[in-house]
Structure formats: C-alpha cells, structure tokens
C-alpha cells in the first residue's frame, strides 16, 4: 500500500540532490555536444576560466575572454534601455558558425555550432 | 584779446581760430584741454555746473591748445595757476585749474589731491581706457609726485580723474577733425550735434562742496575744526605724523620635498542601469556597507569597468582594483577580506555553478536553440511556415532542392517524413498511446507499454516537446506498461496514466518528480485488468461535487468507472459491460472486457463502448443498467471507436477483424466498411481538419482514407520498415501533420501533402457521402 498525498513533492523527489543534478548537467552537456554540427561547448566561471570545455585550452580561453566582454556590453545595452530588463540569451551568426551564449552572473555557457554541416 | 594764450576753441565751426577768447565771465572754465590732459580734480560731473554765475564751458567744446594754456580771468589778469611741480621737460605739463577763486580753503585741501590721484589712478585709468593716446597721458601723471592725502579723498580723486579724462579724450579727438575743417570755413556746413546720454563710468560723490550750496557752511566749519584740531595736537604724541618702511631682508631659498602624489585615473561610466541598481541596492545594503551611496556607486562600476563580472570576490584580479581605491568604503574592505579567503576554495565554486538551477535552465535553453538550428526547416514545415534558406549554407540548399522537387512533381497525396521522436530510453519499447496537451499544443505525451502479455516490462511515459525531438522533457517511469494516457483540460499539467496492471496514476508534468500526485492503488475498486482507455470528461451535473472534470476509464474487467480524487482516488462504476452474446459468455465473470470508449463530442453523457466481443454499445452515464443501443458488426475485439468531429451522428470503429466500419448512430448496420488487406487495424482517428479524411494504422502500414476520393481504397498508404508495426496514430490539431508511433519506440511526424480540405461545410460533405452510399445500397 502506498501512501500518496498532494504534498509528496516535498520529499522523495530529490533523493540525492548533488549527484543527480550533476549527472543531469553532464548528460545535457553531452547531448548538446553530440548534436548535429556542434563544434564545442564551454562553461566559463565568473573569473573567465573555462570549467567545462570540449575545445582546447587556448581556444576556450580566447572565446571566454572575448565573449565575456561582448556579453557585458550587450547586457549594458539592454539594461540601459530598460533597467528592469535583463539579457537572457545572445546569438551571433557569422558566415561559418553560430555562437550562442547564455549569460549569468556567475557563469557563461557558450556553444558553437556550424549549422550547415 | 587775441593775444591771450587762451586758445580755447569752441566746438562750433563758426568760431575763428584766432579770435577766440574764451568767454569767461566768472572764470569758470576748463583750462586743461591739453592733449596731455590735465586733470582738473576739482571738477566732477556735478560740481562743474554748480557755480551759479559762472559760464560753464562745455567740456567738449573747449579745445586744448598744444602749448600751455594761460588762464585769464574777467579782469584780464593772468591767473594761470602755477603747477605744483614741474614735470620732466619731455612731458607736457598739466595744469591745475583754479576753479573757485573764492574758495581758497577748499583749494588748498583739494590741491593736495591730484598728485596722489595721478599716481594711484594710473592703474585704474589704464583699465577702462585702453586707447593709446591715453596711455601717454597716464604716464605723465605717474611722474608727478604725490603727497600724502587722506584715503577717502584719494579714492574720490581717482574717480574724478576718470570723468575728467573722458572729456580729455573726447576733446582730443575733436581737435584733429576741427583743424581739417577750418579750410572750409567759408562754406557753411550744417553740423548737427547731439549729445548722447551721459555714460556714467564712475560716479564718486563729491567731497568738495560748492560755496553756494546749503551745506557749505557746515562743511567749512568741519574743515575749520579739523585744522584747529591738527594745530592743537602738534605736540601730542598721538597725532604725530609717521611713516614706516618695511625692511626686506635677504632672501634665502629653502627646499621642501614631499611624498610623491600618486595620481590615479578614475573613470566611471554612468549608465542607466547602474543608477537603477544602486538606487535599488541602497535598501538592500547590509551593515557592511556603511558608506554613502556615492561610494557604493563608485565601487560597482569600477569593478565592471575593469572588465570583470560583478562578483568581485571571485576575481583575483579585482584585488588590485580594490586596493587602489583610496575611498575606503565599508563594502570594499569586506570584499578584500573575502578575497583573501576565497582563492583557496576553487572546487566548491565549480560545484556550485554546475549544480545551480539556472545552469540547468540555460542548458535546456541552449539545447533547444542548437536543435532549432538543426531542425529549423522541419519545424518550419510542421508549423506551415515558409522554409527560409540559410544563405551561408550551400549544401543544405542542394538537399532542399532535391527534396522539394520530388514533392512538386507528384500531385498525389503523400506523407512527408519530418522527424521522429526517439531516444535511447524509448528504443525497443512499444508505443501504446499518444496524446497532445490541451493547453500547450507543442507538448506531446507518449506512453510506452506492451499491449500483449508477452513481455511485461516497466512502462514509460515521456513528455516530448516539439522543440527538442532528441530528448524528452519529462520522463516518468512506471511500474507496468502504460496503456492509456490523457491530459486534463482544466488542469493542463495533470496527466492521467492507465497501466497494464489496472493502476491509474495522475502525474504532474510541471515537475520531473517520479511520483504521481495520486494513485489508484489504494482504491478498493481499482481495475484488475489493463486500463485500455482514459478520458477526462467535463461533467455538467447539477451537484457541485460533480462539477469540473472527472476521469473515466475502461478496463478489461468489464467496468467503466468514473474516478473522483480528492485525497485518494475513488471510483464509481458508470457501467458494467454485460455480455450479450452467449457465444462469448465467460465463466469467470459475467462481464465482457471493454476495449475502448468515446464520449460524444456534444453531449458528454452519451458514450460509445467497444468491447472485446465485437459489440459496440451506446450508453448514457446517467443510466448504468442498460445500453441505449448496440451495434454489432465486428467479429473480433473492437480496438477503437471514435465519433466524427464534424458529424455528430457518425462514428468510426476499427477492430482486429481487419475492418473499419463507419456507422450512423441511428442505423444498426454500418454504413460503410473499409478494409485493405488482411491486417489487424490497431488505431484509427478522424482528421480534425477534414470531415471525410481519417487515418488508420495496421500491421506494417499507415493508411489515410479520403471518402471523397474513394471508399474502397485508402488514398494514401505508407509502408513502414519491415518488422516494425505502427501501433498508434495521432493527428495534430493545429497543423496538417500526423504522428505515428510504432513498436520500436519511435514516434514519427509526417506531413500530409496534397490532401485538400475542400470547400463547403465539412459535415455536409460527409453526410453527402453517406447519403450517396446509402442510396446506392438500396
């Protein structure tokens, strides 16, 4: 006999928070990397150091530095127009690639994709 | 008196040069019209004209002779005042005018003034008057010696000089002009002179008072009193004239050195959001920041202008930034302390980021964005949007061309495969049911579970989103195979799941929790056999308790039950499916298993039930004893029965006896039957767009029937790969796409091409078809 009630959500759902979260994050990163045409994914921490990357170190650091500055500028532009607004996503489409950046206060999530492959 | 040296010239041209004598009746005139401008200190603007019987010579009119003037009074005596001092030979003398002959006392006092004035006025005079000729005049003044004068008169003299000098300049200017014109003396030239408004450049009240004024007596008395006083105090020590001189000692150089003043360049970029943040953060500022708001603003932008993120405590480089800020704000000291501690803790920082919820959301978003790039043309086709070609991708264009060419060539309907929902979780599982979310048409719930008893394995419910065809948004693992699904319409996040062991669970798809909200395991009346179909029905009963949605299920134990869940699920039987046909009478129970049911789209009380014995019964939910009607045509279990969405009388049924039957609810025998091959038909569905179109899945193929075209053959047949059976069919309510679930766990999305909806009322079209069929039968 199982006892269920409406408040089951509060317990039992997240039994092992850290491990399952980490696994979920890793899984999602792997799936993104495995998608068609994705060249690399980088997770950069607040200091500009890549903490998860599928590219080589020098490229990762270069991307991290450049995109961080651009994201700051973009965020500044968005908030200048309306201070209650916030930048949520940034996409740069170039001739060869598309760079997608999801910014946050503590990290930067970057994915580079070549959609034409 | 032509020999008089008074060569005062009148301003008017009529006056001959030589014959000019100044008409001085009382000796009041302006003697000092020399270019070197002698100052008549006694004249001020006011006092000049105050002498009663003196004929006032206009300041301007008098011309200054180049040589020294002689003053002659009315008696012809030479009363030219002697200059107090003799200037340098090179400098022209300036004369002092003896204006008030009668005022000796005043004169004596006055005469002391000018010299002082000369010295002191040089600076002030050169100020307002920058004309070059006047510069020479001031030089001559400076050269005159000064005598000590009381301060108050000095100032007055200065001002007097200014006013006098104005006239001097003006007269000097006039002189060259006059000399030119004398040549044309004979001709009368009319010259209209007008006087401008008096421009007061300086106005010093007079210290000299005219003899004839009212105060003269008082002034005289005061002057006398003063002289008396001076005389009395001759020997008094307090009244001794003294002069002082300051010694200027020898100068000595002294060197001082101070610490180098460090110059720091500070730049702040003031942005709108920065001000907004600071304004909002003032209220949030903790006890750390004791600082004023200006400093608070200063710390935040400077860290951002350095190019770091707003969290300076995490940045090693920002340490240097903070240290150079000499404004020791409370927040910066706090940050310095933090920065000292943190560089050691790099690992937890990493973990924190990787576990944050925001990162998960961003990852999901990123995944969708990446997939949107990959699937863009397919999704556009799904949503019936024009497919935009990427100008940078040449390869894709070529593929597209070959693709579209094929479709253009053929005008017959065909299914264009867009994509399929599948992932490693679902591989190998049998798709048993699919249902769209009522509120979000992009959300699809697919149930995976076996339909036979062969391989009992755990079931799976996946909620797929159109935006991510590679991985389901939600995955719910169930204990037994899932056989029925339905989303609630009123609470769009509730998904009812019916399982092979008869359990019904309600999941909340908003969270990814694996436990359902409620479960029917506790219910006493729970189904003991697989639940083949579930529907949420909007009940319009009068009782308040029954209002809203209720869940109805049909199961192989022969019961149609209505489930109410407050705290736990309870069910009430709507109908028990009694066996009609003796042939099918079972010994175990008197009920025949129900396989499917469908509520009438317009009337939620009437519903059809398909049973395992092949009968279809029309029942009413308010009458649970007897069937309203029975339709008997199928020989084998009826797998699906469905009302037409356009015609309220027409319904369709499919069975494992290889046939699909079209019924009208008033006729006991089916109007039309469809069969194509000897294959079990698993699922059928009316097209939500076209009344005469329905789809069917049978072993190995997907068929689309269009009754306008033909009722004998399907209009479209799509064969699946060998070994794979399509087991579920779902039309998309928004677009013209069909979803087919198969026994390998794939849900493929096809786009229906070249099937036109047709004009006219949909229901009428179908009815026409039926009518024509009926008439042709008789």
Interface residues (C-beta under 8 A of the other chain):
Chain A: X1 X2 X3 X4 X5 X6 X8 X9 X12 X13 X17 X18 X21 X22 X24 X25 X28 X29 X31 X32 X35 X36 X37 X38 X41 X43 X45 X46 X47 X48 X51 X52 X68 X69 X72 X76 X79 X80 X81 X83 X84 X89 X91 X93 X95 X96 X98 X100 X102 X104 X105 X106 X107 X109 X111 X113 X115 X116 X117
Chain B: X271 X272 X273 X275 X276 X277 X304 X307 X308 X309 X310 X311 X314 X315 X316 X349 X350 X351 X352 X353 X354 X355 X356 X358 X359 X360 X362 X363 X364 X365 X366 X367 X369 X370 X371 X373 X374 X376 X390 X392 X393 X394 X395 X396 X470 X471 X508 X511 X513 X514 X515 X516 X517 X518 X519 X521 X522 X567 X568
